[in-house]
Amino acid sequence: MSLDTYGDLVMIDWRANQPKWQQVAILIKDRIRKGVYAVDEPVASEHEIVQEFGVARGTARKALQRLREEGVVYAVRGLGTFARPPDEWESSPQEESPAPRA
């Protein structure tokens, strides 16, 4: 455990059953909710995630990819990845289970 550059306790549990990319994604979501990453402002880059959390670049890439898929962030080629307003992605339906077959 360590403190990040924002003074928050960073907790990536290397023994957890939850994948590391998912733990990173949750921490980034929390930072967006708290306003650490302001709406339409850049979130941490892959390189910054690698440095801060001590994860592999592929792990950082997957965390950002999933956040984009969930609508939490959006990417602008050549500029970076930016935060969306929490009310846009928290109110949207999560992954729905497939409809039962008749």
VMD Tcl script that draws the C-alpha trace (Angstrom):
set ca {
  {0.00 0.00 0.00}
  {1.17 3.49 -0.79}
  {-0.13 7.00 -1.30}
  {-0.63 8.22 -4.84}
  {0.21 11.69 -6.09}
  {-3.30 12.81 -5.07}
  {-2.90 11.73 -1.44}
  {-5.23 8.75 -1.78}
  {-4.29 5.31 -0.57}
  {-3.55 3.07 -3.55}
  {-4.54 -0.50 -2.95}
  {-3.83 -3.00 -5.70}
  {-4.21 -6.41 -4.13}
  {-1.88 -8.71 -6.02}
  {-3.42 -11.81 -4.41}
  {-7.05 -10.88 -5.08}
  {-9.28 -12.91 -7.36}
  {-10.19 -9.63 -9.08}
  {-7.93 -8.87 -12.07}
  {-5.44 -6.04 -11.64}
  {-6.86 -4.16 -14.66}
  {-10.27 -4.18 -12.98}
  {-8.83 -2.85 -9.72}
  {-7.11 -0.02 -11.63}
  {-10.34 0.79 -13.50}
  {-12.26 1.00 -10.20}
  {-9.67 3.38 -8.74}
  {-9.89 5.63 -11.82}
  {-13.71 5.63 -11.63}
  {-13.48 6.66 -7.97}
  {-11.14 9.51 -8.87}
  {-13.58 10.75 -11.52}
  {-16.44 10.61 -8.99}
  {-14.35 12.56 -6.45}
  {-13.38 15.17 -9.03}
  {-9.69 14.31 -9.00}
  {-10.06 13.90 -12.78}
  {-12.38 16.70 -13.86}
  {-14.92 16.16 -16.62}
  {-13.41 16.62 -20.09}
  {-9.93 16.75 -18.57}
  {-7.27 14.07 -19.14}
  {-7.11 11.01 -16.91}
  {-3.87 9.13 -16.27}
  {-2.10 7.87 -19.37}
  {-0.97 4.27 -19.79}
  {2.54 5.32 -18.80}
  {1.31 7.15 -15.68}
  {-0.80 4.12 -14.65}
  {2.22 1.84 -15.06}
  {4.35 4.17 -12.93}
  {1.77 4.78 -10.22}
  {0.30 1.32 -9.75}
  {3.29 -0.81 -10.72}
  {1.34 -2.79 -13.29}
  {2.29 -3.92 -16.79}
  {1.51 -1.71 -19.77}
  {-0.99 -4.28 -21.06}
  {-2.83 -4.08 -17.73}
  {-3.00 -0.27 -17.97}
  {-4.17 -0.49 -21.59}
  {-6.91 -2.97 -20.72}
  {-8.14 -0.82 -17.80}
  {-8.44 2.23 -20.07}
  {-10.05 0.14 -22.83}
  {-12.73 -1.16 -20.46}
  {-13.38 2.33 -19.13}
  {-13.91 3.51 -22.72}
  {-16.26 0.59 -23.41}
  {-18.27 1.45 -20.29}
  {-18.49 5.11 -21.33}
  {-16.53 6.32 -18.30}
  {-13.84 7.96 -20.46}
  {-13.35 8.84 -24.11}
  {-10.20 8.97 -26.19}
  {-9.07 11.63 -28.64}
  {-6.33 10.43 -30.96}
  {-3.09 12.25 -30.29}
  {-4.45 14.04 -27.21}
  {-5.25 11.38 -24.62}
  {-8.11 9.92 -22.63}
  {-10.64 12.20 -20.96}
  {-13.22 11.81 -18.18}
  {-16.95 11.81 -18.88}
  {-19.46 13.12 -16.30}
  {-20.30 10.41 -13.74}
  {-24.04 10.94 -14.20}
  {-23.69 9.80 -17.83}
  {-22.13 6.43 -17.03}
  {-23.49 5.67 -13.57}
  {-27.10 5.90 -14.73}
  {-26.58 3.84 -17.90}
  {-27.46 0.15 -17.65}
  {-24.60 -2.18 -16.84}
  {-23.91 -5.28 -18.86}
  {-27.20 -6.98 -19.29}
  {-27.55 -10.71 -19.16}
  {-28.82 -12.36 -22.32}
  {-32.54 -12.91 -22.62}
  {-33.65 -16.42 -21.65}
  {-34.42 -18.74 -24.54}
  {-37.99 -19.82 -25.00}
}
mol new
graphics top color blue
foreach p $ca { graphics top sphere $p radius 0.5 }
foreach p [lrange $ca 0 end-1] q [lrange $ca 1 end] { graphics top cylinder $p $q radius 0.2 }
display resetview
